[in-house]
């Protein structure tokens, strides 16, 4: 059972919302894609849904 002091469900929901927001922003912003790529996320050429899914997980490669 999880510790009631650690709201993991809330954290997961917040992460999903932030990933969706960042994905919407990234499809219109090459600069944001560049920043996220530099953090280790492989996003170039992906759709909004693919970007959101990638951002829900840790980066796939080391930061540049």
C-alpha positions in Angstrom: 0.0 0.0 0.0 1.3 3.5 -0.8 2.1 6.1 1.8 -0.8 8.6 2.0 1.8 11.4 2.3 3.1 10.6 -1.2 0.3 11.4 -3.7 1.6 9.2 -6.6 -1.8 9.2 -8.3 -1.8 13.0 -8.4 1.8 13.0 -9.6 1.0 10.6 -12.4 -2.0 12.7 -13.5 0.1 15.9 -13.4 2.8 14.2 -15.5 0.3 13.1 -18.1 -1.2 16.6 -18.3 2.2 18.2 -18.6 3.2 15.7 -21.3 0.1 16.5 -23.3 0.6 20.2 -22.9 4.3 20.0 -24.0 3.3 17.8 -27.0 0.8 20.4 -28.1 3.4 23.1 -27.7 6.2 21.1 -29.4 4.3 20.5 -32.7 4.3 24.3 -33.2 7.8 25.1 -31.7 11.0 23.8 -33.2 12.8 25.4 -30.3 11.0 23.3 -27.8 11.6 20.2 -29.8 15.3 21.1 -29.8 15.3 21.6 -26.0 13.6 18.3 -25.4 15.9 16.5 -27.9 18.9 17.9 -26.0 17.4 16.4 -22.8 17.4 13.0 -24.4 13.9 12.6 -25.8 13.7 11.4 -29.5 10.9 13.6 -30.7 11.8 14.9 -34.2 9.3 13.9 -36.8 6.8 12.5 -34.4 3.1 13.3 -34.1 1.6 15.1 -31.1 0.3 11.8 -29.7 3.7 10.2 -30.1 5.4 13.1 -28.4 3.0 13.0 -25.5 3.6 9.3 -25.1 7.4 9.8 -25.2 7.3 12.5 -22.6 5.3 10.3 -20.2 8.5 8.2 -19.8 12.2 8.9 -19.0 14.4 10.1 -21.9 15.7 7.3 -24.2 19.2 8.6 -24.5 21.7 10.7 -22.5 21.4 14.5 -22.6 23.4 16.2 -25.3 
